[in-house]
C-alpha cells in the first residue's frame, strides 16, 4: 500500500530531482527510514555504481 507521503515523494522525484535528493538526505540523517523513497534511492545508488564501474573500466 502506497501512502500519501510516499506518493508525494515519488512525485517529487519526477518533478524536482534536487529537492528529492535534499529531502532524502534529511530523512536519512533524521533516521526517518519509514518515509524514505527506497525504490528510487536504491535505483540511484545502483546507477552510481554502474557509472563508476564503467569509468574505472574505461581507464584500463
C-alpha positions in Angstrom: 0.0 0.0 0.0 1.4 3.4 -1.0 0.8 6.1 1.5 0.1 9.7 0.6 3.6 10.7 1.8 5.2 8.0 -0.4 3.2 9.3 -3.4 4.4 12.8 -2.7 8.0 11.6 -2.6 7.6 9.7 -5.9 6.1 12.8 -7.5 9.0 14.9 -6.1 11.5 12.5 -7.7 9.8 13.1 -11.0 9.3 16.8 -10.8 12.2 18.2 -8.7 15.2 15.9 -8.5 17.4 18.2 -6.4 14.6 18.7 -3.8 14.1 14.9 -3.8 17.8 14.4 -3.0 17.8 17.1 -0.3 14.6 15.6 1.3 16.0 12.1 1.1 19.3 13.2 2.8 17.3 14.9 5.6 15.2 11.8 6.2 18.2 9.6 6.3 20.1 11.9 8.7 17.0 12.0 10.9 16.7 8.2 10.7 13.2 8.6 9.4 13.5 5.4 7.5 9.8 4.8 7.2 9.4 7.8 4.9 12.4 7.3 2.6 11.7 6.8 -1.0 13.6 3.5 -1.0 12.7 2.4 -4.5 14.2 5.4 -6.2 17.1 5.8 -3.7 18.2 2.2 -4.4 17.9 2.8 -8.2 20.0 5.9 -7.9 22.7 4.1 -5.9 22.8 1.2 -8.4 23.1 3.7 -11.3 26.0 5.4 -9.4 27.8 2.0 -9.1 27.3 1.2 -12.8 28.7 4.6 -13.8 31.7 4.2 -11.5 32.3 0.7 -12.8 32.2 1.9 -16.4 34.5 4.8 -15.5 37.1 2.5 -13.9 36.9 0.0 -16.8 37.5 2.8 -19.4 40.8 3.7 -17.6 42.2 0.2 -18.2 
